[in-house]
Amino acid sequence: MEAYSRTTHKCREMLDKAHDKYYDKGGKGANAIFSTYIVLLVKEEGVRFLKELQGGGWVEVDEATARGKVSQAFRTRRPVFQANLKKDKNTA
């Protein structure tokens, strides 16, 4: 479970830093490239993308699954990013 938490934390940290670049690129092709970039950054930190097995235990996922997880994380966190952007504009 610790490895899963480490991946989640590291991925969210990088997503929070990079969300503006992701949304500025636009288009599925650009977003796929950016998701691949995030996966590579996370892996360079020695963090793995894992999936829990039904019988217990964890297994590392392939590159395509990791990209899908990152893309989903961007979509899921979009409301957070938009709220922060709105907050920043209101305080500026």
C-alpha positions in Angstrom: 0.0 0.0 0.0 2.9 2.4 0.7 4.1 2.1 -2.9 0.6 3.0 -4.2 0.5 6.0 -1.9 3.9 7.2 -3.1 2.9 6.9 -6.7 -0.4 8.8 -6.1 1.4 11.6 -4.1 4.2 12.0 -6.7 1.8 12.0 -9.6 -0.6 14.5 -8.0 2.4 16.7 -7.2 3.5 16.7 -10.8 0.0 17.2 -12.1 -0.5 20.2 -9.9 2.7 21.8 -11.2 1.9 21.0 -14.8 -1.8 21.4 -15.2 -1.6 24.7 -17.0 0.7 23.3 -19.6 -1.6 20.3 -20.2 -4.7 22.4 -20.8 -2.8 25.0 -22.9 -1.7 22.4 -25.4 -5.2 21.2 -26.3 -6.2 18.3 -28.4 -6.0 14.6 -27.7 -2.6 14.1 -29.4 -1.0 16.8 -27.3 -2.6 15.5 -24.1 -1.3 12.0 -24.9 2.2 13.3 -25.3 2.0 15.3 -22.1 0.6 12.3 -20.2 3.6 10.2 -21.5 5.9 13.0 -20.3 4.4 12.9 -16.8 4.7 9.1 -16.7 8.4 9.4 -17.6 9.0 12.0 -15.0 7.3 9.9 -12.3 9.3 6.8 -13.3 12.6 8.8 -13.2 11.9 9.5 -9.6 11.8 5.7 -9.1 8.1 5.6 -8.6 6.1 2.8 -10.3 2.5 2.7 -11.5 0.8 -0.2 -9.8 -2.5 -2.1 -9.9 -3.9 -4.2 -7.0 -4.5 -7.9 -7.9 -7.8 -9.5 -7.0 -6.1 -12.2 -4.9 -4.0 -9.6 -3.1 -0.6 -8.0 -3.9 0.4 -5.5 -6.5 1.8 -5.6 -10.1 3.4 -2.8 -12.1 1.2 -1.7 -15.1 2.4 -1.2 -18.7 3.1 2.2 -20.2 -0.3 2.6 -21.9 -2.1 1.9 -18.6 0.1 4.3 -16.8 -0.6 7.0 -19.4 -4.3 6.3 -19.0 -4.1 6.7 -15.2 -2.3 10.1 -15.6 -4.9 11.3 -18.2 -7.7 10.3 -15.9 -6.0 12.1 -13.0 -5.9 15.3 -15.1 -9.6 15.0 -15.9 -10.5 14.2 -12.3 -8.5 17.1 -10.9 -9.8 19.6 -13.4 -12.3 21.1 -11.0 -9.5 21.6 -8.5 -7.3 23.3 -11.1 -10.1 25.5 -12.3 -11.0 26.6 -8.7 -7.4 27.5 -8.0 -7.1 29.5 -11.2 -10.3 31.4 -10.4 -9.0 32.0 -6.8 -5.7 33.3 -8.2 -7.5 35.7 -10.6 -9.7 37.0 -7.8 -6.7 37.7 -5.5 -4.6 39.3 -8.3 
